Structure formats: C-alpha cells, structure tokens
C-alpha cells in the first residue's frame, strides 16, 4: 500500500514539471521521470535543459540550495532529457544529443544524430546499444511523417538510424526489460516487444484514454493521461493490467 501511495502522489509530479510540449527520465539516477521531462537527477547532480542549454547543479548537500556547476550550450529548440548509465540523451526539434557524465559537474557532448523529420517533438529513451525516439510532426511540432525511430548506439559517438516505424502522433515513451511503451495520444498506448531491440514488434494497443507520457517503475506503469494519472500492473511486461486512476 505504501508503494502505491508513493507512486500515485509523488512520482507523477515529475510528469508535470517536465517538457511542456503536451502537458507538461553510469551515474545512477536517484529520481524517476517521464521521457518528456526537462530535468533529471543522476547521482548527486540535477540536470536541467532549457531551450538552448544544459545546466548541471550539485545537490549533494540536502540542507543547501542547489549549486550551479556548469552551463553548456547545445543548440536551439532543446526539449527533453533522459539519463541512462553514465550518459544523458537530450532531444531537440532537430536531433538527439548524447552527453557523457564522466565529469558530472560538466557533461561533455560525445554524439549526435540528426532527425529526418525536422521540427518534430522528440522524447528519447535508451537501453544497452539502442536508443528510441518518437518524432511527432503534427500540430505545432512541424510537418512530415510522425514516427518511432530506432538507433544503434554501439558506437556512441556516431549513432546509426536502423528503423523507422510510422505512428499517428506519438508523445512520450518508456522501457522496462524487453518491453517498450509508446504513447500515441488518443490513439492509445502501444506495447512493443523489443527482444530484437532494433526491430520492435507491436504486441498490444491499449485504448480508451489519451496517453501523453509513461514511467515504468518496477512492476507498475505510471501513465500521464488526459484525465490525470493511470496505473497499470506490468508484472507481465507485454500485457499491462489496469489498476487505478487519480483524476486531475
């Protein structure tokens, strides 16, 4: 019961402090956030992106205010940030930027991949040798074909696009083990089997709500939906079971 209370009332707050595209995740992360977030915690540092830069704050002293350690220019239209191991994956309207946290006070850019869809909203997540991004080219995000794109990041300095899947209007996404969860707004939540990481296979679509972002957290999938937060049991990673909802 305590775990459910924490999930419902604490973690979902990270959705709404994130990227405002719709309704606004090495160093171990001490927080959990959705893929559309503009900030994340890794180790003793808070990393925040604005429209053009990445800021690193030291938060090692819980009794002191965060201390700004560095500000790094990235480009324009920077939108999202996601930590994985000792790296940060940062999405812009044009490309995916990869930063190393070898020096956590001043992250260093080590890779970049240009998107084929320009001016798209672009959450990014990563796992092992693969990065996934949703490119939403509808509405204010731009023009072109909306899609789920898959990158091979074995060579982290030179990510390679290996697959593009057409999706109506994708938003946030999340990974847990061999499952990839992709929000497609009113079209629903797509559940992909990623045993073959470079070739996601759609195994289920959950409809009835408008999905904006997700946080896989243990055996719980926390979903930001149009009415608030919905929780799903993902003990079976590919067959989410609805648990409950907290309304806005």
C-alpha positions as CSV (number, residue, x, y, z in Angstrom):
1,X,0.0,0.0,0.0
2,X,2.8,2.4,0.8
3,X,4.4,1.8,-2.6
4,X,1.1,2.5,-4.4
5,X,0.7,5.7,-2.3
6,X,4.2,6.8,-3.3
7,X,3.6,6.1,-7.0
8,X,0.2,7.9,-7.1
9,X,1.1,11.0,-5.2
10,X,4.8,11.6,-5.5
11,X,6.2,10.2,-8.8
12,X,3.6,11.6,-11.1
13,X,4.6,15.2,-10.1
14,X,7.7,14.6,-12.3
15,X,5.5,14.5,-15.4
16,X,4.0,17.9,-14.9
17,X,7.4,19.6,-14.2
18,X,8.7,18.3,-17.5
19,X,8.6,19.4,-21.1
20,X,5.6,21.5,-22.0
21,X,5.1,20.1,-25.5
22,X,1.9,18.5,-24.5
23,X,1.0,18.6,-20.8
24,X,3.8,19.5,-19.3
25,X,14.0,10.1,-17.2
26,X,27.0,5.3,-15.5
27,X,25.7,7.7,-12.9
28,X,22.8,6.0,-11.1
29,X,19.6,8.0,-11.2
30,X,18.1,8.9,-7.9
31,X,14.8,10.0,-9.4
32,X,12.3,8.8,-11.9
33,X,10.8,10.9,-14.7
34,X,8.9,10.7,-17.9
35,X,10.6,10.9,-21.3
36,X,9.2,14.4,-21.9
37,X,10.9,15.8,-18.8
38,X,13.1,18.9,-18.9
39,X,15.1,17.8,-15.8
40,X,16.5,14.7,-14.3
41,X,18.6,13.6,-11.3
42,X,21.7,11.4,-11.7
43,X,23.9,10.7,-8.7
44,X,24.4,13.9,-6.8
45,X,23.5,16.2,-9.7
46,X,20.4,17.8,-11.1
47,X,20.5,18.3,-14.8
48,X,18.1,20.8,-16.4
49,X,17.6,21.8,-20.1
50,X,16.1,25.0,-21.4
51,X,15.6,26.0,-25.0
52,X,19.3,26.2,-25.8
53,X,21.5,24.8,-22.9
54,X,22.2,22.1,-20.3
55,X,22.7,23.2,-16.7
56,X,24.3,21.0,-14.0
57,X,23.6,21.6,-10.3
58,X,25.3,20.0,-7.4
59,X,22.6,18.7,-4.9
60,X,24.9,16.6,-2.7
61,X,24.1,18.7,0.4
62,X,20.4,18.2,1.2
63,X,20.5,21.2,3.6
64,X,21.8,23.6,1.0
65,X,20.4,25.1,-2.2
66,X,21.5,23.5,-5.5
67,X,24.8,24.9,-6.7
68,X,25.2,25.7,-10.4
69,X,28.3,24.0,-11.6
70,X,28.1,24.5,-15.4
71,X,26.0,25.7,-18.3
72,X,26.7,24.1,-21.7
73,X,25.3,25.5,-24.9
74,X,23.7,22.7,-27.0
75,X,21.7,24.4,-29.8
76,X,18.1,25.5,-30.3
77,X,14.7,24.0,-29.5
78,X,16.1,21.7,-26.8
79,X,13.1,19.9,-25.3
80,X,13.8,16.7,-23.4
81,X,16.4,14.9,-21.2
82,X,16.8,11.3,-20.3
83,X,19.6,9.7,-18.2
84,X,21.0,6.2,-18.9
85,X,24.0,4.8,-17.2
86,X,26.7,7.5,-17.4
87,X,25.1,9.4,-20.2
88,X,22.4,12.0,-20.9
89,X,20.2,11.7,-24.0
90,X,18.9,15.1,-24.9
91,X,16.2,15.7,-27.6
92,X,15.7,18.8,-29.7
93,X,13.4,19.5,-32.6
94,X,16.2,18.6,-35.0
95,X,18.4,16.0,-33.4
96,X,19.4,13.7,-30.5
97,X,22.4,14.8,-28.5
98,X,24.4,12.5,-26.3
99,X,26.4,13.8,-23.3
100,X,28.9,11.8,-21.1
101,X,28.8,12.2,-17.4
102,X,32.4,11.1,-16.9
103,X,32.8,14.6,-15.3
104,X,29.3,15.0,-13.7
105,X,29.9,18.7,-13.0
106,X,30.4,19.5,-16.7
107,X,28.8,17.0,-19.1
108,X,30.6,16.6,-22.4
109,X,28.9,16.1,-25.7
110,X,30.1,12.8,-27.3
111,X,27.5,12.1,-30.0
112,X,24.6,13.4,-32.1
113,X,22.1,12.1,-34.6
114,X,20.1,14.3,-37.0
115,X,16.4,13.5,-37.4
116,X,14.9,13.0,-40.8
117,X,11.8,14.8,-39.7
118,X,12.6,18.4,-39.0
119,X,10.9,20.4,-36.3
120,X,9.4,17.4,-34.5
121,X,8.7,16.9,-30.8
122,X,11.1,14.3,-29.8
123,X,11.3,12.3,-26.5
124,X,14.3,9.9,-26.3
125,X,15.0,6.8,-24.2
126,X,17.9,4.4,-24.3
127,X,18.8,0.9,-23.2
128,X,22.0,-1.0,-23.9
129,X,23.0,-0.5,-27.5
130,X,19.7,1.0,-28.6
131,X,18.0,4.5,-28.4
132,X,14.4,5.1,-29.3
133,X,12.8,8.4,-30.1
134,X,9.3,9.5,-31.0
135,X,9.1,12.2,-33.7
136,X,5.7,14.0,-33.6
137,X,5.4,16.1,-36.7
138,X,1.8,17.1,-36.1
139,X,0.3,20.4,-34.9
140,X,2.9,22.9,-33.5
141,X,5.7,20.3,-33.8
142,X,6.2,20.7,-37.5
143,X,5.4,18.8,-40.7
144,X,6.3,15.5,-42.2
145,X,5.7,11.9,-41.1
146,X,5.4,11.1,-37.4
147,X,7.3,8.1,-36.4
148,X,9.1,5.9,-33.8
149,X,12.8,5.8,-34.8
150,X,15.4,3.3,-33.6
151,X,19.1,4.0,-33.4
152,X,22.1,1.7,-33.0
153,X,24.3,3.4,-30.4
154,X,27.0,0.7,-30.1
155,X,29.3,3.5,-31.4
156,X,28.1,6.2,-29.0
157,X,29.9,8.8,-31.0
158,X,28.1,8.0,-34.2
159,X,24.5,6.7,-33.7
160,X,23.1,5.0,-36.7
161,X,19.4,5.0,-37.7
162,X,18.3,1.4,-38.2
163,X,14.5,1.5,-38.3
164,X,11.6,3.9,-38.7
165,X,8.0,3.0,-37.8
166,X,5.1,5.2,-38.8
167,X,2.9,6.3,-35.9
168,X,0.0,8.8,-35.9
169,X,1.1,11.4,-33.3
170,X,3.5,9.9,-30.8
171,X,4.4,11.5,-27.5
172,X,6.3,10.0,-24.5
173,X,7.8,6.5,-24.2
174,X,9.4,4.2,-21.7
175,X,11.4,1.0,-21.4
176,X,11.2,-1.9,-19.0
177,X,13.2,-5.0,-19.7
178,X,12.0,-6.3,-23.1
179,X,9.0,-4.0,-23.4
180,X,8.8,-0.6,-25.0
181,X,5.7,1.6,-24.2
182,X,4.9,4.4,-26.6
183,X,2.1,7.0,-26.1
184,X,0.2,7.9,-29.2
185,X,-2.3,10.4,-27.7
186,X,-5.9,9.5,-28.4
187,X,-4.8,6.5,-30.5
188,X,-3.7,4.8,-27.3
189,X,-0.7,3.2,-25.7
190,X,1.4,0.9,-27.8
191,X,3.2,-2.0,-26.2
192,X,6.2,-3.4,-28.2
193,X,8.3,-6.5,-27.7
194,X,11.9,-5.5,-28.1
195,X,13.6,-8.9,-27.7
196,X,15.0,-7.9,-31.0
197,X,16.0,-4.4,-29.9
198,X,16.4,-2.9,-33.4
199,X,13.0,-4.3,-34.6
200,X,10.2,-3.5,-32.2
201,X,7.1,-5.7,-32.6
202,X,3.7,-4.3,-31.6
203,X,2.0,-6.8,-29.3
204,X,-0.8,-4.8,-27.8
205,X,-2.6,-1.5,-28.0
206,X,-4.5,0.0,-25.0
207,X,-7.2,2.4,-25.9
208,X,-9.9,4.4,-24.1
209,X,-7.6,7.2,-22.8
210,X,-5.3,9.9,-24.3
211,X,-1.8,8.9,-23.3
212,X,1.0,11.6,-23.1
213,X,3.9,10.0,-21.2
214,X,4.8,7.0,-19.1
215,X,7.1,6.0,-16.3
216,X,7.9,2.2,-15.9
217,X,8.6,1.8,-12.2
218,X,9.2,-1.8,-11.1
219,X,6.0,-3.7,-11.9
220,X,4.0,-0.5,-12.2
221,X,3.5,1.6,-15.3
222,X,2.6,5.2,-14.4
223,X,0.8,6.8,-17.3
224,X,0.0,10.5,-17.8
225,X,-3.4,10.6,-19.5
226,X,-5.8,13.4,-20.3
227,X,-7.8,12.9,-17.1
228,X,-4.8,12.6,-14.7
229,X,-2.7,9.5,-13.9
230,X,-3.5,5.9,-14.7
231,X,-1.6,3.0,-13.1
232,X,-1.1,-0.4,-14.8
233,X,0.4,-3.6,-13.4
234,X,3.3,-4.7,-15.8
235,X,4.3,-7.9,-14.0
236,X,3.7,-9.3,-17.4
237,X,5.7,-6.7,-19.3
238,X,3.7,-7.1,-22.6
239,X,0.2,-7.3,-21.0
240,X,-0.4,-4.3,-18.8
241,X,-3.4,-4.7,-16.5
242,X,-5.3,-1.6,-15.4
243,X,-5.1,-0.9,-11.6
244,X,-6.5,2.5,-10.8
245,X,-6.6,6.2,-11.7
246,X,-6.2,9.5,-9.9
247,X,-8.0,12.4,-11.6
248,X,-6.7,15.9,-12.2
